[in-house]
Structure formats: structure tokens, C-alpha cells
Amino acid sequence: MKKLAIITTHPIQYYAPVFKLLHGRGIISIKVFYTIGEQNISKYDRGFGKIINWDIPLLEGYTYEFVRNASSNPGSHHYKGIINPTLIRQITDWEPDAVLFFGWAYLGHLKAIRYFKGKIPVYFRGDSTLLNEQRGVKKIAKYFFLKWLYSHINHAFYVGTNNKAYFKKYGLKENQLSFASHAIDNERFSVKREEESNLFRQKLGIKDEEILVLFAGKLEDKKSPLLLLDAFLMMNKPSTHLVFIGNGILEQELKIRTKNTTNIHFIPFQNQSVMPIVYQACDLFCLPSKGPAETWGLAVNEAMACKKAILVSDMVGCGADLVKENYNGEIFENQNIDNLLIKLDRLTQSKKNLLTYGENSSTIIKDWSFLKIAEAIESELNETI
């Protein structure tokens, strides 16, 4: 059985199920190396503004080990936040046939990528896009750096259209790329939670016939919750409600600007076991991000698995693949409040149309699964080594 070492920063709710699936299928042997350091697993989340402990198991069903992180300021938010003096030795001691890196922008990861080039195949998984590209001298410098970086990569797994374009720009060829879609636990999110979602609406005073628009995520500038709020207020539909789920630096400003409204609601961060209820309670999910780095937007996958219509900006990476205008939602021009208002108003004209769009979302998302990711990784390892 071929052996694949997987290097990633910390347990993530969107990746751990893939590792468990790869291990359980028994087609390849995997071992995950977590580089942030065991002592740094439960840490303050800068975006949410609080400590987050996920309520689904992230370290069960697969083999892993933690790597010592020697950084004086540990974290996955900056390059020197992950420094791993023993990473290369720990990987080589396991004797893998190939190594797969999730992300390169850490000193520990980049050092290991450079070391393994030419020794064993180096695979890469990332979701960067060409959206929000820099201009001027920085853009030129970035281009040459990334061309050099990706010359170390034998094969990359791209998550969607925008991500594939990014890899190709920086030197990877068609035969070096495999599609391994971003995914969530479709089955868990699609299980009907009707009684609980109805109760959620009732507690907020939202009637069955009224429309609920949902924003779920960090209340931070890049996700543009203020833009959504302004457009919603301009729309002036008392029987349509807006719910913000999450916490973040913009929370107080949002609440101050809505203190005299009765159809805008705020709910603090909700964990993974609760989010299916929240999505199923809404009629329309909106992610109005301006970026930078809204490379995908996995909340969109979650909402679609819950059969919801979708409204996103053109800076949301998944839009090109998951949002089909006049079929399951709309895409508006980034930071254009007039365009957002037009599309928000159009989508909230009819609850019946939103139900149809939601069914279409469910059809689209069913093939964007953990299984597809596992199959792509297995195929590359077994067919090319």
C-alpha cells in the first residue's frame, strides 16, 4: 500500500473527515502531521474574536502526530507562526512515497517543500485565486516568487475554476492538476431539522410566510456585512428579516446601526452541530465578501446542502462553480451596493422561487463531496508512483 504524508497546520472541520475517509477506505496509507504544535490547538480565533472549540470530532479515525512548533508567536496567521525543526525528520522516519502539503505560507512548510523536491513527489492542496490580485511592483515580485515556489510542486489538487486558473498562471501544467472539490459533510447538513429550524424562527418572531436572509461568518471587513446591512435597510421590506450569525470586530457597529429595527437579528457564533438548523431556518443565504482571501466560501456549500438559494459577490471564489444565476441564486458586483440591492430585492420577491432555487442548489452540491477529494488523492498516488 502506497504511503502519503499529509502536512497541515491544525485540525480543521472541512479536512479531518477527508483524512478519516482516506484511512477507512484502505486504498492508501496516510499519516497527518499537524505543524501548529499540540499546545496551540485550542487558540483564540482572531476573526471571531473568541476561543473556538469545534463540537465535532477532528482527531478520530486516522493516524496523526503533532510536530513541535518553535515559533515565539505561534499561529497560522503569519509566516513565522509555524517553525518546525523536527518536521523533516518526522516525515522521513515514516518513509512515505509522497508528501501532500496543505498551504505553503509558513516557514516550517516551505522549508519542508524545498527539502523534499526531487526526493519524493511533492503534492499541494490550496485554494488561492486570482481575485483581488495586487498591482504594481508587488504584483511582479509575487509572480516570480510563486513561479519559483510552484516549480517545487509535482502535482496540485485544485478546488474549483478560479483556483485552477491561479495554479496555471504560476506554472503548473494541465497534467499536473487534478480536480478535488472543496466540500463539506453534505449528509450531515441535509438531514432535516424542521422542528428545530421552525423553533429558531419562532424565537426571533419570524412568521412562516416571511422571508429570512442569513449571513453566517466572521463579522469582519473582508466579508462586507456592513454592505449587506446597508442594502437591506435601503430595500425597506418589513416582512423580510436579516440574521447575522457570528462574532467579530464589526459586531458593535452593526448592532448600533440597527438598534431601532425589528427585522434584523444577531446571534453569536454557533457550532457545527447547530449550523444545519440555522441554515434550514433561512430562505436565502448571502455572502457579500469583498476579500482579500475569500478564496472559496465553504458556508455556501453548507447552505446549498440545506437546500437554500444563494447570493454572493463576484469576489467569492466558489461563485464561478456553485452559483448559477436565475437557477439557484445571483452574483452581484463586489462593493456595488446598487447592484446588491437590485439582486437582493429580486430574490426576496417570492418565497416560492427561493424554494425552487434551494432545490436546485441541492442538486448542484451533491457531487461536491469528501469522497471526490479522497478519490482524486488516491488516484494520483497509485497511478503515478
C-alpha positions in Angstrom: 0.0 0.0 0.0 1.4 3.4 -1.0 2.1 5.8 1.8 1.2 9.5 1.8 2.3 12.0 4.4 -0.1 14.9 4.8 1.2 18.2 6.3 -1.3 20.8 7.5 -1.4 23.3 10.3 -4.1 22.1 12.6 -7.3 20.0 12.7 -10.0 21.6 10.5 -13.6 20.6 10.3 -13.5 20.5 6.5 -10.4 18.4 6.2 -10.4 15.9 9.1 -13.4 14.0 7.5 -11.3 13.5 4.3 -8.4 12.1 6.4 -10.8 9.7 8.1 -12.2 8.6 4.8 -8.8 8.0 3.3 -7.8 5.9 6.2 -11.0 4.0 6.3 -11.1 3.1 2.6 -7.7 1.4 3.0 -6.6 2.1 -0.6 -3.6 4.2 0.5 -1.9 4.6 3.9 -1.9 8.1 5.3 -0.4 9.9 8.3 -1.2 13.6 9.1 1.4 15.8 10.6 0.0 18.9 12.4 2.5 21.6 12.4 1.0 24.3 14.7 2.0 22.3 17.8 -0.2 20.4 20.2 -0.2 23.2 22.8 -1.6 25.6 20.3 -4.6 23.6 19.1 -7.3 25.4 21.2 -6.4 29.0 20.5 -8.1 32.4 20.2 -9.7 32.9 16.8 -8.7 36.3 15.6 -11.7 36.6 13.2 -14.4 35.5 15.6 -12.8 37.4 18.5 -13.0 34.4 20.8 -11.7 30.9 21.6 -13.4 28.3 19.3 -13.7 24.7 20.2 -15.4 22.7 17.5 -18.1 20.3 18.7 -17.5 17.6 16.1 -14.5 15.1 16.5 -11.5 16.2 14.4 -8.8 13.7 15.6 -10.7 10.4 15.3 -10.4 7.7 12.7 -7.0 8.3 11.2 -3.3 8.3 12.1 -1.7 11.6 13.0 1.1 13.2 15.1 1.8 16.7 16.3 5.0 18.5 15.3 6.8 20.8 17.7 6.3 24.4 16.8 9.3 26.6 17.9 7.7 29.9 16.9 7.8 32.6 19.6 4.4 33.8 18.3 2.7 30.6 17.2 -0.3 30.7 14.8 -1.4 30.1 11.3 -2.0 33.8 10.6 1.6 34.7 9.7 4.7 33.2 8.1 6.8 32.8 11.2 4.0 31.5 13.2 4.9 27.9 12.3 8.5 26.9 12.7 9.1 23.1 12.8 12.7 22.0 13.5 11.8 18.3 13.5 9.2 18.2 10.7 11.5 16.8 8.0 12.9 14.2 10.3 9.4 13.1 11.5 8.2 12.8 7.8 11.3 10.9 6.7 11.1 8.5 9.6 7.7 7.4 8.4 9.2 6.7 4.9 6.3 8.0 2.7 6.0 7.5 -1.0 4.8 11.1 -1.5 4.1 14.2 0.6 1.0 16.4 0.4 1.1 20.0 1.8 -1.9 22.0 2.7 -0.6 25.5 2.4 2.9 26.8 1.9 3.0 30.2 3.6 4.7 29.1 6.8 8.4 28.8 7.4 8.1 25.2 8.5 6.1 24.2 5.4 8.2 26.0 2.9 11.4 24.5 4.3 10.0 21.0 4.0 8.7 21.6 0.5 12.2 22.7 -0.6 13.7 19.7 1.1 11.5 17.0 -0.5 11.7 18.4 -4.0 13.4 15.7 -6.2 13.4 13.2 -3.4 9.8 12.1 -3.5 6.7 13.6 -5.3 5.5 16.8 -3.6 1.7 17.3 -3.8 -0.1 20.5 -2.9 -3.6 21.5 -1.8 -4.6 25.1 -1.7 -7.5 27.3 -2.8 -5.9 30.6 -3.8 -7.4 32.5 -6.7 -6.5 35.5 -9.0 -9.3 37.5 -7.4 -8.0 40.6 -5.6 -4.6 40.5 -7.2 -2.1 43.1 -6.2 -0.9 45.7 -8.7 2.5 47.3 -9.5 5.9 46.2 -8.2 4.3 43.9 -5.6 2.4 42.0 -8.3 5.6 41.5 -10.3 7.5 40.3 -7.3 4.7 38.0 -6.3 4.6 36.5 -9.8 8.3 35.5 -9.8 8.1 34.2 -6.3 5.1 32.0 -7.0 6.6 30.7 -10.2 9.7 29.6 -8.2 7.5 28.2 -5.4 5.3 26.0 -7.7 8.4 24.7 -9.5 8.8 22.6 -6.4 5.4 21.0 -6.8 4.9 17.8 -8.8 1.1 17.9 -8.6 -1.7 20.1 -7.2 -5.3 19.4 -6.3 -7.4 22.4 -7.3 -10.8 23.1 -5.7 -12.6 24.9 -8.5 -12.4 27.1 -11.6 -10.8 30.1 -10.0 -8.2 28.1 -8.2 -7.2 26.2 -11.3 -6.6 29.4 -13.2 -4.3 30.5 -10.3 -2.2 27.3 -10.5 -1.9 27.5 -14.3 -0.8 31.2 -14.1 2.1 30.3 -11.8 3.4 27.5 -13.9 1.6 24.2 -13.3 0.5 22.4 -16.4 -2.8 20.6 -17.1 -1.2 17.2 -16.5 0.0 18.4 -13.1 -3.5 19.3 -11.9 -6.4 17.2 -10.5 -9.9 18.4 -9.5 -10.6 17.8 -5.8 -13.5 20.0 -5.0 -13.9 21.9 -1.8 -16.6 20.0 0.2 -18.5 19.8 3.5 -20.4 17.0 5.1 -23.4 17.1 2.8 -25.1 14.3 4.6 -25.0 15.9 8.0 -26.2 19.3 6.7 -29.0 17.8 4.6 -30.6 15.8 7.4 -34.0 17.5 8.0 -34.1 19.5 11.2 -37.5 21.1 10.5 -38.9 21.2 14.0 -35.7 22.9 15.3 -35.5 25.3 12.5 -39.1 26.3 12.9 -38.4 27.0 16.6 -35.4 29.1 15.7 -37.6 31.3 13.5 -40.3 31.5 16.1 -37.9 32.7 18.8 -36.9 35.5 16.5 -40.6 36.4 15.8 -40.3 35.4 12.1 -43.6 34.1 10.6 -43.7 31.1 8.3 -44.7 33.3 5.2 -41.9 35.8 5.9 -38.5 35.6 4.2 -35.3 35.2 6.2 -31.9 36.3 4.7 -28.9 34.8 6.5 -25.3 36.0 6.9 -23.1 33.4 8.7 -19.5 34.0 9.4 -16.9 36.4 10.9 -18.2 39.9 11.3 -15.1 41.4 9.7 -14.4 43.9 6.9 -13.4 41.4 4.2 -16.8 39.7 4.4 -18.7 43.0 4.0 -21.5 42.6 6.5 -22.0 46.4 6.6 -22.6 46.4 2.8 -25.3 43.8 3.2 -26.8 45.7 6.1 -27.0 49.0 4.1 -28.6 47.3 1.1 -31.1 45.5 3.4 -32.1 48.8 5.1 -32.4 50.5 1.7 -34.7 47.7 0.5 -37.1 48.5 3.3 -39.2 45.3 3.4 -40.6 45.0 7.0 -41.7 41.4 6.3 -38.3 40.3 5.2 -35.8 39.5 8.0 -31.9 39.6 8.2 -30.0 37.5 10.6 -26.3 37.8 11.3 -24.7 34.7 12.8 -21.2 35.1 14.2 -18.9 37.5 16.1 -16.1 39.8 15.1 -14.7 43.3 15.1 -17.7 44.9 13.3 -20.3 43.4 15.7 -20.8 46.5 17.8 -21.1 48.8 14.8 -23.6 46.6 13.1 -25.7 46.5 16.3 -25.6 50.2 16.8 -26.8 50.9 13.3 -29.7 48.5 13.7 -30.9 49.3 17.3 -34.2 50.8 16.1 -35.1 47.9 13.7 -37.3 44.8 14.5 -36.4 42.7 11.5 -32.6 42.5 11.9 -31.3 39.9 14.4 -27.9 39.0 15.8 -27.0 35.5 17.0 -23.5 34.8 18.4 -21.2 32.1 16.9 -22.9 28.8 16.6 -21.0 25.5 16.5 -21.1 22.9 13.7 -23.9 20.7 15.3 -26.2 23.7 15.4 -25.5 25.3 12.0 -27.7 22.9 9.9 -30.7 24.2 12.0 -29.7 27.8 11.2 -29.3 27.3 7.5 -32.5 25.3 7.3 -34.3 28.2 9.0 -33.4 30.7 6.3 -34.7 31.2 2.8 -31.7 33.0 1.3 -28.0 32.8 2.2 -25.8 35.8 1.4 -22.0 36.0 1.4 -21.2 39.6 0.2 -17.4 39.4 0.7 -15.0 41.9 -0.9 -11.9 40.0 0.1 -9.0 39.7 0.1 -8.7 36.0 0.6 -12.4 34.9 0.3 -10.8 32.1 -1.7 -13.9 29.8 -1.6 -16.6 30.3 1.0 -17.5 26.9 2.4 -20.5 28.4 4.1 -22.1 28.4 0.6 -21.6 24.7 0.3 -23.3 24.3 3.7 -26.2 26.4 2.8 -26.7 24.6 -0.5 -26.7 21.2 1.2 -29.5 22.7 3.3 -31.4 23.5 0.0 -31.0 27.3 0.1 -30.9 29.9 -2.6 -27.5 31.8 -2.7 -26.4 35.4 -3.2 -22.7 36.1 -3.3 -20.3 38.8 -4.6 -18.1 38.2 -7.6 -15.1 38.1 -5.1 -16.3 34.9 -3.5 -14.2 32.1 -5.0 -16.9 29.4 -5.2 -19.3 31.6 -7.2 -18.0 30.6 -10.6 -18.7 26.9 -9.8 -21.7 26.8 -7.4 -23.9 29.8 -8.1 -25.9 29.7 -11.4 -27.8 32.9 -12.0 -31.5 32.5 -12.4 -31.2 28.9 -11.3 -30.1 28.7 -7.7 -29.1 32.3 -6.9 -27.4 35.5 -8.0 -23.9 37.0 -8.2 -23.5 40.8 -7.6 -20.7 43.1 -8.4 -18.3 43.4 -5.5 -18.9 46.5 -3.3 -21.6 47.8 -5.7 -24.4 48.5 -3.3 -26.9 49.4 -6.1 -26.2 46.1 -7.8 -26.5 44.2 -4.5 -29.8 46.0 -3.8 -31.3 45.1 -7.1 -30.4 41.4 -6.8 -31.4 41.2 -3.1 -34.7 42.8 -3.9 -35.4 40.5 -6.8 -34.6 37.4 -4.8 -36.8 38.3 -1.9 -39.9 38.9 -4.1 -41.1 35.3 -3.9 -40.6 32.7 -1.2 -41.8 30.1 -3.8 -39.0 31.0 -6.1 -36.5 30.7 -3.3 -37.7 27.2 -2.6 -37.2 26.3 -6.2 -33.7 27.8 -6.2 -33.0 25.9 -3.0 -33.9 22.6 -4.6 -31.6 23.5 -7.5 -28.8 24.2 -5.0 -29.2 20.7 -3.5 -28.8 19.2 -7.0 -25.6 21.1 -7.7 -23.9 20.4 -4.4 -24.5 16.7 -4.1 -21.4 15.8 -6.2 -19.1 18.2 -4.3 -18.2 15.7 -1.6 -15.4 14.4 0.6 -15.4 11.2 -1.5 -14.4 13.0 -4.6 -11.4 14.5 -2.8 -10.4 11.2 -1.4 -10.7 9.5 -4.9 -8.6 12.2 -6.5 -5.8 11.8 -4.0 -5.8 8.0 -4.2 -5.8 8.1 -7.9 -2.8 10.4 -8.2 -0.8 8.4 -5.6 -1.5 5.0 -7.1 -1.3 5.9 -10.8 1.9 7.9 -10.9 4.1 6.2 -8.3 
